[in-house]
Amino acid sequence: MTVRSEGKELVITRVFQAPLELVFQAWSEAEHLKRWWGPKGFEIHVAELDFRPGGFFHYRMQASDGTQMWGKFVYREIVALEKIVWDNSFSDESGNIVRAPFSDLIPLEIRNSVVFSANQGATTITLRSAPINASAEEISFFEGMFDSMLEGFGGTFDQLEQYLQHKDGAF
């Protein structure tokens, strides 16, 4: 996995030893997302997934101690097998955007894009992440979270890798 920052944007590139179609499917269907998305140690419950531009993914994350947080993607652009762009935020149970439960300085919305590319049976993804509609203070806080986000996305992508290997090439 490679990581870099480009201005105020976090960029992570990772190669998965799985075919492009399988990796894209893991990002685009509720049955698969709930098995790997989110922080390590959290169970994901999919409240709703409407995978189309303008649609959303609304989910609950629950830790083993019972702690719960809600999240939401609003899909902005989807190009099958090539790219997914979404705005990510914390939400309440009804899907309304709320502040992160652990910091008032985390931007309310973060624009993410993931680009997929195939290479001899493997799939490379490049994730770009940057705050939108954020104050200067929130942007600065976001930039200070790069190490933490790297760890979080690293764990999430480890879960995706394990899930793809477990599926042995087909869902």
C-alpha positions in Angstrom: 0.0 0.0 0.0 1.3 3.4 -0.8 0.1 6.6 0.8 0.8 10.2 0.0 -0.8 13.6 0.5 -1.4 15.9 -2.4 -2.2 19.3 -0.9 -5.2 18.8 1.4 -6.0 15.3 -0.1 -5.1 11.9 1.2 -4.2 9.4 -1.5 -3.9 5.6 -0.9 -3.1 3.0 -3.5 -3.4 -0.7 -2.9 -3.2 -3.8 -5.0 -5.6 -6.7 -4.4 -4.9 -10.2 -5.8 -8.4 -10.5 -7.2 -10.1 -9.8 -10.6 -11.5 -6.3 -11.2 -15.1 -7.5 -11.5 -14.9 -9.1 -8.1 -13.3 -6.1 -6.4 -15.9 -3.7 -7.9 -18.7 -6.0 -6.8 -17.4 -5.9 -3.3 -17.7 -2.1 -3.3 -21.2 -2.0 -4.9 -23.4 -4.5 -3.2 -24.8 -4.4 0.4 -24.2 -8.1 1.0 -20.5 -7.6 0.4 -20.0 -4.2 1.9 -21.3 -5.3 5.3 -18.6 -8.0 5.4 -15.5 -5.8 5.0 -16.3 -2.0 5.2 -15.5 -0.1 8.3 -13.1 -0.1 11.2 -11.6 -3.4 12.4 -13.6 -4.8 15.3 -16.9 -3.2 14.1 -19.9 -5.1 12.7 -21.6 -3.3 9.9 -25.4 -3.3 9.5 -26.7 -2.0 6.2 -29.8 0.1 6.6 -30.1 0.9 2.9 -28.0 0.8 -0.2 -29.1 2.5 -3.4 -26.0 2.2 -5.6 -26.5 4.8 -8.3 -25.5 8.5 -8.7 -27.7 10.4 -6.2 -28.3 7.2 -4.2 -26.8 6.4 -0.8 -25.4 3.8 1.5 -26.6 4.2 5.1 -25.1 1.9 7.7 -24.6 1.4 11.4 -21.2 0.5 12.8 -21.3 -1.4 16.1 -18.3 -2.2 18.3 -18.0 -5.4 20.4 -18.7 -3.3 23.5 -22.1 -2.1 22.0 -20.9 1.3 21.0 -22.8 2.4 17.8 -22.1 5.0 15.1 -24.0 5.6 11.9 -22.5 6.6 8.5 -23.7 7.6 5.1 -22.3 7.7 1.6 -24.1 9.8 -1.0 -23.0 8.6 -4.4 -21.9 11.3 -6.8 -20.5 9.4 -9.8 -20.3 5.7 -10.6 -18.6 4.3 -13.7 -18.9 0.5 -13.6 -15.5 -1.2 -13.1 -13.7 2.1 -13.2 -14.7 4.6 -10.5 -16.9 5.4 -7.6 -17.2 8.9 -6.1 -19.1 9.5 -2.9 -19.5 12.0 -0.1 -19.0 10.3 3.3 -20.3 11.6 6.6 -21.4 10.5 10.0 -25.2 10.4 10.3 -28.0 9.6 12.7 -30.3 6.7 12.5 -32.5 8.6 10.1 -29.7 9.4 7.7 -29.3 13.1 8.7 -25.6 14.3 8.6 -24.2 14.8 12.1 -20.9 15.6 13.7 -18.5 12.8 14.4 -19.3 11.5 17.9 -15.6 11.9 18.9 -14.6 15.3 17.5 -16.3 18.5 16.4 -13.4 19.3 14.1 -13.8 16.4 11.7 -15.4 17.9 8.5 -19.1 17.1 8.1 -18.5 15.8 4.6 -15.5 14.1 3.0 -15.4 13.5 -0.7 -13.9 10.1 -1.6 -13.2 8.6 -5.0 -11.8 5.2 -5.7 -10.5 4.4 -9.1 -10.1 0.7 -10.1 -7.7 -0.7 -12.7 -6.9 -4.3 -13.7 -3.4 -5.7 -14.1 -2.9 -9.3 -15.0 -5.6 -10.7 -12.7 -5.0 -8.2 -9.9 -6.8 -5.0 -9.2 -5.3 -1.7 -8.1 -7.4 0.8 -6.3 -6.5 4.4 -5.7 -8.6 6.2 -3.0 -8.5 10.0 -2.8 -10.1 11.7 0.2 -10.6 15.4 0.9 -13.0 17.5 2.9 -15.7 19.5 1.2 -17.6 22.5 2.5 -15.2 22.6 5.4 -13.8 25.5 7.4 -10.0 26.2 7.5 -9.9 24.7 11.0 -11.6 21.5 9.9 -9.3 21.2 6.9 -6.3 21.6 9.1 -7.7 18.9 11.5 -8.3 16.6 8.5 -4.7 17.0 7.4 -3.6 16.2 10.9 -5.6 12.9 10.8 -3.7 11.4 7.8 -1.8 8.9 10.0 -5.0 7.9 11.8 -6.9 7.6 8.5 -4.1 5.5 7.0 -4.4 3.1 9.9 -8.2 3.0 9.6 -8.2 2.5 5.8 -5.3 0.1 6.1 -7.5 -2.0 8.5 -10.5 -1.7 6.3 -8.6 -2.7 3.2 -7.0 -5.6 5.1 -10.6 -6.8 5.8 -11.4 -6.4 2.1 -8.4 -8.4 1.1 -9.3 -11.2 3.5 -12.9 -11.2 2.3 -11.8 -11.4 -1.4 -9.4 -14.3 -0.6 -12.1 -16.1 1.3 -14.4 -15.8 -1.6 -11.8 -17.6 -3.7 -12.5 -15.7 -6.9 -16.3 -15.7 -6.9 -19.1 -14.4 -4.7 
